Amino acid sequence: MNRIKVHDKWFKLYLTNKQIESAIEKVAQEINNDMANGEKPMILSVLTGSFMFMSSLVQKLSFTCDINFIKVSSYNGTQSTGNIKQVMGLIKPVKDRKVIIVEDIVDTGNTIEELEKILANEGAKEVKVCTMMFKPASYSKDIPIDYHAMSIPNDFIVGYGLDYDEEGRQYKDIYVLDPDQQEK
């Protein structure tokens, strides 16, 4: 599909599934290289947006890992509120563990900053950040983004786990908000 409608907004094709999977393969290889001789890390999937990315990513990892989940929220419609709410806490303890946060998208960094605090309070030994999409022009924090599959401009996107008001996650491709909001 070249164009989709989610709620009241039109989105046009931005990245195909083939492009997405190729980028995930590359970032998985980076992580594999870094974790080749280390301890078993915990992969922390940030729900709900990262579920498709995390699923694809862990299938490409060549080391043993534990999987954990947390749910936080900061969006209302197409805009970040700047307020991070923990909707669901950690499923498994992270004390004395190396944790790789897996995010769908990093823009301002507010969520990453909050997750770092949560993990520090829970006793994580080391934290790395991995994201499918990184918006460097929007990022305003000092926390390093250790791994990112793709860098993108500050555009609003849906698909491959990313949503607009909880819809649009199911698409295998990624779509960007179309400046032309007319039905065609």
Stockholm file with secondary structure:
# STOCKHOLM 1.0

chainA/1-184         MNRIKVHDKWFKLYLTNKQIESAIEKVAQEINNDMANGEKPMILSVLTGSFMFMSSLVQKLSFTCDINFIKVSSYNGTQSTGNIKQVMGLIKPVKDRKVIIVEDIVDTGNTIEELEKILANEGAKEVKVCTMMFKPASYSKDIPIDYHAMSIPNDFIVGYGLDYDEEGRQYKDIYVLDPDQQEK
#=GR chainA/1-184 SS CCEEEETTEEEEEEECHHHHHHHHHHHHHHHHHHHTTSCCCEEEEEETTTHHHHHHHHHTCCSCCEEEEEEEEEEETTEEEEEEEEEECCSSCCTTCEEEEEEEEESSSHHHHHHHHHHHHTTCSEEEEEEEEECTTTCCCSSCCCEEEEECCSCCEEBTTBCBTTBSTTCSSEEEECSCCSCC
#=GC SS_cons         CCEEEETTEEEEEEECHHHHHHHHHHHHHHHHHHHTTSCCCEEEEEETTTHHHHHHHHHTCCSCCEEEEEEEEEEETTEEEEEEEEEECCSSCCTTCEEEEEEEEESSSHHHHHHHHHHHHTTCSEEEEEEEEECTTTCCCSSCCCEEEEECCSCCEEBTTBCBTTBSTTCSSEEEECSCCSCC
//
